[in-house]
C-alpha cells in the first residue's frame, strides 16, 4: 500500500498515485477533499515505501516504524501532537518507537513529519503498512 502513497516536496500532506501521464503523475490528496491534480517531474516526489529512518546501525524502512507506532497507539491517532510538542517530547516519543534512532541524523522536523504522516494515514483508514511483496511472503508463512 505504501508504494502508491506519495510525498511531494513543497506540498503539505500525502497523496495517492492514481495514474501516470506523459511527464507527470496524476495524484489525489489523502484527506476529505480527495482533490486530484497533476504532479510533474520537476517536483520532488517520493513513495513512502522508499523512505527509511536512520538508526545507529542501519536504516529501518518506514513501514516498520509506522507499524511500531500503530502497535503503540492501538491503531489510533498518535497520542502526541507534533505541532505542539517540544523537541524533547518528540525525541522521547520516537525513542519509545525506535530506541536506537540516530539522534544526529534524524531531525525534529523528520519526527514531526513521521507523526503527521501516521495521523493522516490512520485517519483516512490506511493502516496496512506492510509492503505488498512482504505481505505475500507473510501469507505463505502463515499457511
trRosetta pair geometry for C-beta under 8 A, 3 or more apart (Angstrom, degrees):
i j d omega theta_ij theta_ji phi_ij phi_ji
1 4 6.8 -70 -170 39 42 97
1 5 6.8 33 143 -18 73 113
1 126 6.3 176 157 -161 138 105
1 128 5.0 107 -4 90 146 97
1 129 7.1 -87 63 -105 115 25
1 130 7.9 67 20 60 98 49
1 131 7.9 -138 30 -116 56 34
1 132 7.3 133 -22 -58 47 83
2 5 5.3 -60 -145 37 47 113
2 47 6.9 107 141 163 75 91
2 48 4.2 -100 -170 88 101 106
2 49 4.2 137 106 -64 101 80
2 62 7.0 173 -168 87 154 113
2 63 5.6 -133 -8 -79 156 106
2 66 8.0 163 -86 27 136 157
2 129 6.2 43 -48 -154 121 61
2 131 6.2 -67 44 -90 107 71
3 47 5.5 2 -153 -173 44 140
3 48 7.9 -107 -65 57 18 74
3 49 4.4 -2 -81 -10 60 149
3 131 6.7 82 -42 -139 100 89
3 132 6.5 -42 -1 -3 132 113
4 16 5.8 29 138 -159 98 75
4 17 4.4 -118 -157 40 78 102
4 47 7.4 1 -55 -134 12 109
5 14 5.6 2 -176 174 100 124
5 15 7.4 144 -161 76 53 39
5 16 6.0 -31 -102 -99 60 65
5 17 7.7 -112 -60 -3 17 85
5 30 7.0 6 -134 -42 99 150
5 47 6.9 99 70 -157 54 68
5 48 4.7 -10 89 9 105 124
5 49 7.8 119 49 -24 85 82
5 121 7.3 16 -142 -100 161 108
5 126 7.2 118 -78 167 141 162
6 14 6.9 146 72 -167 42 72
6 15 4.7 -34 67 71 95 92
6 16 7.3 159 16 -98 86 13
6 17 5.9 91 -23 -52 120 89
6 25 7.6 102 -36 115 171 155
6 27 6.1 -85 53 -121 134 134
6 39 7.5 -160 118 46 152 172
6 45 5.5 -7 -171 -170 128 95
6 46 6.8 146 -153 76 75 33
6 47 5.8 -48 -97 -96 71 52
6 48 7.3 -137 -91 -21 22 78
7 14 6.1 -47 -85 -113 67 73
7 15 7.6 151 -91 23 21 87
7 45 7.4 161 80 -153 48 48
7 46 5.4 -16 57 63 95 87
7 48 6.7 100 -21 -70 100 77
7 51 7.7 45 12 -51 134 141
7 117 7.5 -45 -82 -101 118 127
8 11 4.4 11 88 42 107 121
8 15 6.0 18 -11 11 113 136
8 27 7.2 176 -41 57 135 172
8 39 5.5 -118 -107 -133 140 135
8 43 5.5 10 -163 150 101 130
8 44 7.2 140 -158 81 49 57
8 45 5.2 -12 -103 -103 78 78
9 43 6.4 -176 52 -178 82 79
9 44 3.8 26 8 61 128 109
9 45 7.8 -118 6 -65 78 39
10 43 6.8 -108 40 -142 122 102
10 44 7.8 115 -1 38 96 92
11 15 7.5 22 108 -35 135 126
11 43 7.9 18 -7 -166 115 139
13 29 5.9 33 116 -155 145 101
13 30 6.6 -175 168 53 107 79
13 31 6.2 -59 -144 -34 145 121
13 120 6.2 149 -146 -124 75 151
14 29 7.7 117 84 -157 44 59
14 30 4.7 -18 88 35 93 126
14 48 7.4 5 -138 -52 127 126
14 117 6.0 91 -55 -133 128 85
14 120 5.2 144 15 117 116 147
14 121 7.1 11 41 -64 161 79
15 27 4.0 28 163 171 130 128
15 28 6.4 148 -162 68 79 33
15 29 5.6 -49 -104 -100 79 44
15 30 6.3 -162 -101 -12 22 87
15 39 7.2 128 108 -45 163 143
16 27 6.5 148 70 -161 39 74
16 28 4.9 -24 59 62 95 92
16 29 7.9 43 14 131 80 3
16 30 5.6 103 -30 -68 96 97
17 20 7.8 4 -174 -58 110 80
17 25 6.0 -60 -131 -177 92 125
17 26 7.8 93 -165 76 56 57
17 27 6.0 -43 -100 -104 43 79
17 47 8.0 -25 -30 -102 131 99
18 25 7.9 128 43 165 69 80
18 26 4.5 -67 70 107 107 97
18 27 6.2 167 5 -112 93 21
18 28 5.2 83 -50 -18 121 104
18 36 6.3 -11 -1 -129 161 116
19 25 7.4 163 88 -165 44 58
19 26 4.2 12 56 43 87 122
20 24 7.6 163 -161 94 56 48
20 25 5.6 -35 -109 -112 66 67
20 26 7.2 -136 -71 13 19 81
21 24 4.8 -5 65 68 103 92
21 25 7.3 178 23 -96 76 16
21 26 6.2 79 -18 -36 105 96
21 38 6.8 -49 36 -123 134 114
23 40 6.6 8 143 -146 87 83
23 41 5.5 -79 -167 -10 74 120
24 38 4.4 3 170 -171 142 111
24 39 6.3 150 -165 72 83 41
24 40 5.0 -41 -104 -99 94 58
24 41 6.9 -104 -82 -26 49 76
25 38 7.0 140 72 -158 41 61
25 39 4.7 -19 62 60 95 98
25 45 6.7 147 25 -175 142 171
26 36 6.2 13 178 -174 96 109
26 37 7.6 -176 -149 98 63 19
26 38 6.0 -42 -97 -98 61 62
26 39 7.8 167 -97 15 13 79
27 36 7.0 171 90 -145 37 63
27 37 6.6 -24 63 65 80 64
27 38 7.7 105 18 -140 79 17
27 39 5.0 29 0 -13 126 121
28 34 5.7 -2 180 -167 114 65
28 35 6.9 164 -152 81 64 33
28 36 4.7 -30 -94 -90 81 78
29 33 5.8 14 74 73 129 106
29 34 6.6 -154 65 -115 77 17
29 35 4.9 21 16 50 117 83
29 36 7.9 -138 2 -72 71 34
30 120 5.9 91 101 160 114 110
30 121 7.4 5 142 -93 149 52
30 124 5.2 -158 171 42 96 176
30 126 7.3 -34 -160 -5 139 140
31 34 7.3 -143 71 -47 53 48
31 120 7.1 -61 -78 -149 86 99
31 124 6.8 -98 -96 -79 34 128
39 43 5.6 -94 -173 60 87 140
39 45 5.6 101 144 -84 135 137
40 43 5.6 103 65 0 68 99
46 50 5.7 -117 -174 71 93 121
46 51 6.5 92 139 -60 125 98
47 50 4.8 88 67 2 88 104
47 51 7.7 -153 98 -15 51 86
48 51 5.6 -50 -154 21 46 117
48 62 5.6 -114 175 93 82 150
48 63 7.7 106 134 -63 99 78
48 117 7.2 156 -114 -177 129 141
49 61 7.8 -7 -164 -167 52 114
49 62 7.5 -134 -112 50 20 112
49 63 7.0 14 -118 -40 64 116
49 131 5.5 93 -135 -104 115 111
51 61 7.7 101 88 -160 51 57
51 62 4.3 38 88 -38 95 136
52 59 3.8 61 135 161 138 114
52 60 6.0 156 -166 73 90 33
52 61 5.2 -53 -104 -98 89 37
52 62 6.1 -119 -92 -35 33 72
53 59 6.7 156 71 -161 34 71
53 60 5.1 -21 58 60 90 93
53 62 6.7 111 -25 -92 88 62
53 65 5.3 75 0 -58 137 150
53 98 6.1 -28 108 -158 147 175
53 101 6.1 -45 152 -124 118 107
53 106 6.2 31 -165 -101 92 128
53 110 7.6 134 -123 156 90 128
53 114 7.4 31 -85 -95 125 141
54 59 5.9 -40 -99 -106 46 78
54 101 6.7 86 88 -164 65 72
54 102 4.0 -51 126 30 109 126
54 105 4.3 -17 71 92 167 126
54 106 5.4 -158 54 -50 100 93
55 58 5.9 9 57 58 105 52
55 59 6.8 168 16 -103 81 24
55 60 5.6 64 -25 -19 120 105
55 98 6.7 -122 -92 171 104 112
55 100 4.7 53 -166 106 107 94
55 101 5.6 -73 -105 -107 66 37
55 102 5.8 156 -159 -31 11 84
56 100 4.8 -88 16 172 105 102
56 101 7.8 99 -26 132 75 8
56 102 5.6 148 -71 -85 51 78
57 100 6.7 20 1 134 96 142
60 64 5.2 -101 173 72 100 129
60 65 5.9 110 114 -50 117 97
60 98 6.4 -164 49 -134 156 127
61 64 5.2 95 69 2 81 101
61 65 7.6 -155 100 -1 45 87
61 131 7.8 -59 163 -26 150 122
62 65 5.6 -59 -153 39 41 110
62 66 6.0 40 152 -19 74 107
62 114 7.8 -152 -142 -124 98 96
62 129 8.0 -120 119 -173 77 116
63 66 5.6 -53 -144 40 33 113
63 67 6.2 37 155 -22 65 105
63 129 4.3 162 -151 151 82 95
63 130 6.0 116 169 -103 136 30
63 131 5.9 -132 -26 -33 165 81
63 134 7.8 163 100 42 154 150
64 67 5.7 -52 -147 35 31 112
64 68 6.5 33 152 -20 63 104
65 68 5.7 -53 -151 34 32 112
65 69 6.6 32 151 -17 64 103
65 97 6.4 67 -159 147 78 120
65 98 5.7 -21 -118 -58 99 128
65 114 6.8 -58 133 -156 135 129
66 69 5.7 -52 -149 36 34 111
66 70 6.3 39 150 -24 65 105
66 117 7.8 -77 -98 110 115 106
66 118 5.8 -179 -130 -103 85 95
66 121 7.2 3 -154 60 133 159
66 129 4.3 -172 96 -131 125 157
67 70 5.3 -50 -147 34 34 117
67 71 6.5 34 153 -18 65 101
67 129 5.1 -150 -59 68 82 133
67 130 7.2 51 -73 -62 132 77
68 71 5.8 -51 -150 35 33 110
68 72 6.3 34 151 -19 65 107
68 97 4.8 122 117 -164 120 84
68 98 6.8 124 78 -61 159 75
69 72 5.5 -56 -147 38 33 113
69 73 5.9 7 162 2 69 114
69 78 6.6 -34 -176 -95 118 102
69 97 5.4 3 -74 -125 74 137
69 114 7.8 173 -52 152 152 103
69 115 7.7 -174 -139 -109 149 64
69 118 5.1 -54 112 -132 153 154
70 73 6.3 -69 -138 52 23 94
70 74 8.0 -109 167 72 54 2
70 75 5.4 27 -168 -88 89 59
70 118 7.6 -151 -61 -156 73 112
70 122 7.4 171 -107 -87 89 119
70 127 6.3 121 -131 -160 136 94
70 129 6.9 -165 -21 -3 143 133
71 74 7.6 25 -171 -73 28 39
72 96 6.6 102 -129 129 147 113
72 97 6.0 -82 -21 -94 153 87
73 76 4.9 -128 155 59 96 75
73 77 7.1 -124 175 87 141 21
73 78 5.7 -89 -88 -104 151 45
73 79 6.2 -167 -114 -22 98 88
73 122 7.9 -47 102 -99 138 167
75 122 6.7 168 -178 -138 58 116
75 127 5.7 26 -143 -142 104 146
76 79 7.9 57 96 -59 111 77
76 122 7.0 95 172 166 16 145
77 119 5.2 46 -145 -129 88 89
77 122 5.9 180 -84 94 54 133
77 123 6.3 37 -86 -65 106 97
78 81 7.9 158 97 -75 101 32
78 82 7.6 46 85 -37 145 93
78 93 7.9 59 -175 -174 120 141
78 115 5.0 -72 31 -158 174 97
78 118 5.8 79 -45 94 117 125
78 119 5.6 -78 12 -68 100 97
80 85 5.2 26 177 -67 107 145
80 89 6.4 175 -145 147 130 110
80 90 7.2 157 147 -98 145 59
80 93 5.0 -71 -2 -93 161 152
80 115 6.4 -68 82 -144 100 151
81 84 4.3 26 95 33 122 105
81 85 5.9 163 74 -30 61 89
82 85 6.1 -47 -125 26 27 114
82 90 6.8 69 -132 -108 72 116
82 111 7.3 -176 -131 121 108 76
82 112 4.1 127 178 -142 120 72
82 113 7.9 162 -178 -30 158 21
82 115 4.2 161 -63 80 123 128
82 116 5.4 -89 44 -51 154 85
82 119 7.9 -136 -1 -6 117 136
83 112 7.5 90 -71 -150 46 116
85 89 4.1 -125 -170 89 103 126
85 90 5.1 127 115 -56 127 84
85 93 7.3 -14 -172 -14 162 138
86 89 4.7 97 52 5 77 102
86 90 7.1 -143 93 -5 41 87
87 90 5.7 -56 -148 37 33 112
87 91 6.3 31 156 -17 67 106
87 108 4.5 -58 -125 -104 95 143
88 91 5.9 -54 -147 38 30 109
88 92 6.2 31 154 -20 64 108
89 92 5.6 -55 -146 38 30 113
89 93 6.3 35 153 -23 64 104
90 93 5.6 -50 -148 32 31 113
90 94 6.5 25 155 -13 64 105
90 108 5.6 92 82 -145 147 85
90 111 4.4 120 166 113 114 142
90 112 6.5 -35 -132 -61 147 72
90 115 7.6 -112 -136 -15 96 141
91 94 5.9 -57 -148 41 32 107
91 95 6.2 34 153 -22 66 106
91 103 7.1 46 -147 -125 123 99
91 108 7.2 -59 -52 -97 89 83
91 111 6.9 -113 -76 -61 48 167
92 95 5.6 -53 -145 35 31 112
92 96 6.8 37 151 -23 61 99
93 96 5.8 -53 -160 27 33 112
93 97 6.8 18 149 -7 65 109
93 111 7.2 122 72 -177 107 124
93 115 7.3 23 121 -80 146 132
94 97 5.5 -61 -148 45 39 107
94 98 5.7 -30 174 44 79 95
94 101 5.6 -38 145 21 115 158
94 106 7.1 -165 152 135 159 143
94 111 5.1 -92 -49 -122 135 118
94 114 7.4 77 -101 71 112 149
95 98 7.1 -73 -115 73 25 55
95 99 5.6 52 -173 -122 67 49
95 101 6.8 -119 -90 29 58 107
96 99 7.6 28 -116 -76 10 74
98 101 4.4 71 110 -51 112 106
101 106 5.1 -30 163 16 114 158
102 105 4.3 11 109 38 127 101
102 106 5.5 128 71 -8 72 95
103 106 6.7 -54 -110 50 24 93
106 110 5.1 -117 -164 77 70 143
106 111 6.7 80 156 -52 104 89
107 110 4.8 108 57 -1 71 100
107 111 7.4 -134 103 -2 44 84
108 111 5.6 -52 -153 34 39 112
108 112 6.4 41 149 -20 68 103
109 112 5.6 -50 -147 36 35 114
109 113 6.3 36 153 -20 65 106
110 113 5.7 -55 -149 37 30 111
110 114 6.3 36 151 -23 64 105
111 114 5.6 -50 -148 33 32 116
111 115 6.5 26 156 -13 65 105
112 115 6.1 -60 -149 40 29 105
112 116 6.1 28 154 -18 65 111
113 116 5.6 -56 -143 40 30 112
113 117 6.1 32 157 -20 65 106
114 117 5.9 -56 -148 36 25 109
114 118 6.4 27 153 -20 62 106
115 118 5.6 -51 -147 34 32 114
115 119 6.4 33 153 -18 64 105
116 119 5.8 -56 -150 37 31 111
116 120 6.4 32 152 -20 65 105
117 120 5.6 -53 -147 35 32 112
117 121 6.3 31 156 -18 66 107
118 121 5.9 -59 -150 38 28 110
118 122 6.2 19 159 -12 66 111
119 122 6.1 -59 -140 42 28 105
119 123 5.9 21 165 -14 65 114
120 123 6.2 -62 -141 41 22 105
120 124 6.3 1 163 0 60 116
121 124 6.3 -79 -152 47 23 97
121 126 4.3 -86 -166 79 81 105
121 127 7.1 133 139 -80 99 46
121 129 7.7 60 155 -83 156 97
122 125 7.8 59 -176 -59 30 15
122 126 7.2 -93 -70 63 26 62
122 127 6.0 58 -113 -86 70 92
128 135 7.5 24 178 -90 113 147
130 134 5.1 -121 178 91 96 114
130 135 4.6 120 110 -69 120 93
130 138 7.0 -36 177 7 157 146
131 134 4.7 81 63 13 85 106
131 135 6.9 -158 90 -13 39 88
132 135 5.9 -57 -145 32 29 109
132 136 6.8 28 158 -18 63 103
133 136 6.1 -52 -154 31 33 111
133 137 6.9 33 150 -17 63 106
134 137 5.6 -55 -152 37 38 113
134 138 6.3 36 152 -19 69 106
135 138 5.6 -52 -146 38 34 112
135 139 6.5 41 152 -25 64 101
136 139 5.6 -49 -150 29 33 113
136 140 6.8 34 152 -18 63 102
137 140 5.8 -55 -156 33 34 111
137 141 6.6 32 149 -19 66 105
138 141 5.5 -51 -147 34 37 113
138 142 6.3 30 156 -16 68 108
139 142 6.0 -60 -146 39 30 106
139 143 6.7 39 153 -34 63 103
140 143 5.9 -50 -153 18 32 116
